[in-house]
């Protein structure tokens, strides 16, 4: 029988990224009048930003495994500084991660560890975009928390089945800074 385990990990990083990919508005200067009034036909596209984007942060993770019960906690704090300011993306919310993310997982193992069932909660801080040079204001997307259920079953030595139900409470949230609603 295995004993209790308490592994801990700490990671700090700083990454310089050239040609960081961002979403930007590309005006076409075309107008659709089919609805009876003019509507600009502009599009959002992915582009490489000039300069060097710097991403830096700290990640902490710990787990307590008391077989059959396990608990994992993780926290990350990330700061992204764009090499070139681009206010044309969705409300200036660019493809930068949220500043802080906390996750907690609790689960248990059954059938000699072949069956694993658990729940994970992710709490994400709000995301603030670049300051609009015209208004001096920045767009902010609220933080959120979402819960997931997961399980796996080891059928044979190299054959494992996985299943998960994400966002069990069906909360609407922005899953990335490009304003993709999940």
C-alpha positions as CSV (number, residue, x, y, z in Angstrom):
1,X,0.0,0.0,0.0
2,X,1.2,3.5,-0.9
3,X,1.8,6.1,1.8
4,X,0.7,9.7,1.8
5,X,2.5,12.1,-0.5
6,X,2.8,15.9,-0.5
7,X,4.6,17.1,-3.7
8,X,5.0,20.9,-4.1
9,X,6.1,22.8,-7.2
10,X,7.1,26.5,-7.6
11,X,8.0,28.0,-11.0
12,X,8.8,31.5,-12.0
13,X,9.3,32.6,-15.6
14,X,10.0,35.4,-17.9
15,X,9.5,34.9,-21.7
16,X,10.3,37.3,-24.5
17,X,8.0,36.7,-27.5
18,X,8.6,38.2,-30.9
19,X,5.7,38.4,-33.3
20,X,3.1,37.8,-30.5
21,X,-0.2,36.9,-32.1
22,X,-3.1,39.2,-31.3
23,X,-6.6,39.9,-32.7
24,X,-7.0,43.2,-34.5
25,X,-9.7,45.1,-36.4
26,X,-9.1,45.3,-40.1
27,X,-11.4,47.9,-41.6
28,X,-12.6,47.1,-45.2
29,X,-14.3,50.5,-45.7
30,X,-17.1,48.5,-47.4
31,X,-20.7,49.0,-46.4
32,X,-23.6,46.5,-46.5
33,X,-26.9,48.3,-47.4
34,X,-29.0,45.1,-47.8
35,X,-30.9,45.7,-44.5
36,X,-32.0,49.2,-45.6
37,X,-29.3,51.1,-43.7
38,X,-25.5,51.1,-44.1
39,X,-23.5,48.7,-41.9
40,X,-19.7,48.7,-42.1
41,X,-18.2,45.4,-43.1
42,X,-15.1,45.2,-41.0
43,X,-13.4,42.1,-39.7
44,X,-11.3,40.9,-36.8
45,X,-8.2,39.0,-37.8
46,X,-5.1,37.5,-36.1
47,X,-1.9,39.5,-36.6
48,X,1.6,39.4,-35.4
49,X,2.3,42.4,-33.2
50,X,5.6,44.2,-33.7
51,X,8.2,44.5,-30.9
52,X,8.8,42.0,-28.1
53,X,5.9,41.0,-25.8
54,X,7.1,40.0,-22.3
55,X,5.2,37.4,-20.3
56,X,6.3,36.8,-16.7
57,X,4.9,35.3,-13.7
58,X,4.8,32.8,-10.8
59,X,3.1,29.4,-10.6
60,X,2.5,27.4,-7.4
61,X,1.1,23.9,-7.2
62,X,0.7,21.4,-4.4
63,X,-1.0,18.1,-4.0
64,X,-1.9,15.9,-1.0
65,X,-2.4,12.3,-2.0
66,X,-3.8,10.2,0.9
67,X,-5.0,7.2,-1.3
68,X,-7.8,6.9,-2.1
69,X,-8.4,10.7,-1.6
70,X,-6.4,13.4,-3.3
71,X,-6.5,17.2,-3.3
72,X,-4.6,19.6,-5.7
73,X,-4.3,23.3,-5.4
74,X,-2.7,25.6,-8.0
75,X,-2.2,29.3,-8.5
76,X,-0.7,31.3,-11.3
77,X,0.0,35.0,-11.5
78,X,0.9,36.2,-15.0
79,X,1.7,39.6,-16.3
80,X,1.8,40.2,-20.1
81,X,3.3,43.4,-21.5
82,X,2.7,43.9,-25.2
83,X,5.5,45.0,-27.4
84,X,3.2,47.1,-29.5
85,X,0.0,48.7,-28.2
86,X,-3.0,47.7,-30.3
87,X,-6.4,49.0,-29.3
88,X,-8.3,47.6,-32.2
89,X,-9.1,44.1,-30.7
90,X,-12.4,43.4,-29.0
91,X,-12.5,46.3,-26.5
92,X,-8.8,46.2,-26.3
93,X,-9.0,42.8,-24.5
94,X,-6.1,41.2,-26.2
95,X,-4.8,37.6,-26.3
96,X,-3.2,37.9,-22.9
97,X,-4.1,35.5,-20.1
98,X,-5.9,36.8,-17.0
99,X,-3.6,38.1,-14.2
100,X,-4.5,35.4,-11.7
101,X,-5.9,31.9,-11.9
102,X,-6.6,29.6,-8.9
103,X,-7.7,26.0,-9.2
104,X,-8.7,23.4,-6.7
105,X,-9.3,19.7,-7.4
106,X,-10.6,17.0,-5.1
107,X,-11.0,13.4,-6.1
108,X,-10.7,9.8,-5.2
109,X,-9.4,6.5,-6.6
110,X,-11.4,3.3,-6.5
111,X,-10.8,-0.2,-7.7
112,X,-7.1,-0.2,-6.8
113,X,-6.6,3.2,-8.6
114,X,-8.2,2.1,-11.9
115,X,-11.2,4.4,-11.4
116,X,-10.7,8.1,-10.7
117,X,-13.5,10.5,-10.0
118,X,-13.2,14.2,-9.1
119,X,-14.3,17.8,-9.2
120,X,-12.2,20.8,-10.2
121,X,-13.0,24.5,-9.6
122,X,-11.2,27.3,-11.5
123,X,-11.4,30.9,-10.3
124,X,-10.1,33.5,-12.8
125,X,-9.4,37.1,-12.1
126,X,-10.8,39.9,-14.2
127,X,-9.0,40.8,-17.4
128,X,-8.2,44.5,-18.2
129,X,-7.4,45.6,-21.7
130,X,-5.2,48.3,-23.0
131,X,-6.0,51.9,-22.4
132,X,-7.9,53.5,-25.3
133,X,-5.7,56.5,-26.3
134,X,-8.8,58.5,-27.3
135,X,-10.8,58.0,-24.1
136,X,-8.2,57.1,-21.5
137,X,-10.4,54.2,-20.4
138,X,-9.7,50.5,-20.4
139,X,-12.2,47.7,-21.0
140,X,-12.5,45.1,-18.2
141,X,-14.0,41.6,-18.4
142,X,-15.2,40.2,-15.1
143,X,-13.5,37.3,-13.5
144,X,-15.4,34.0,-13.1
145,X,-15.5,30.6,-11.4
146,X,-16.4,27.4,-13.1
147,X,-16.7,23.8,-11.8
148,X,-15.9,20.7,-13.8
149,X,-16.5,17.0,-13.1
150,X,-14.1,14.4,-14.4
151,X,-13.4,10.7,-14.4
152,X,-11.1,8.1,-15.9
153,X,-11.0,4.3,-16.0
154,X,-7.9,2.2,-16.7
155,X,-9.4,-0.6,-18.9
156,X,-6.1,-2.3,-19.8
157,X,-2.5,-1.5,-19.3
158,X,-2.2,1.1,-22.1
159,X,-6.0,1.7,-22.6
160,X,-7.6,4.4,-20.5
161,X,-11.1,6.0,-20.9
162,X,-11.6,9.7,-19.9
163,X,-14.7,11.7,-19.5
164,X,-15.5,15.2,-18.2
165,X,-18.3,17.6,-17.8
166,X,-17.0,21.2,-17.9
167,X,-18.8,24.2,-16.5
168,X,-21.4,22.1,-14.7
169,X,-23.4,25.1,-13.6
170,X,-23.5,26.4,-17.2
171,X,-22.2,29.8,-16.2
172,X,-21.5,32.2,-19.1
173,X,-17.9,33.5,-19.0
174,X,-15.2,34.6,-21.3
175,X,-12.8,31.7,-21.7
176,X,-10.0,33.9,-23.2
177,X,-9.2,37.5,-23.7
178,X,-10.5,37.4,-27.3
179,X,-14.0,37.5,-25.8
180,X,-15.0,34.0,-26.8
181,X,-18.1,33.2,-24.7
182,X,-18.2,29.7,-23.2
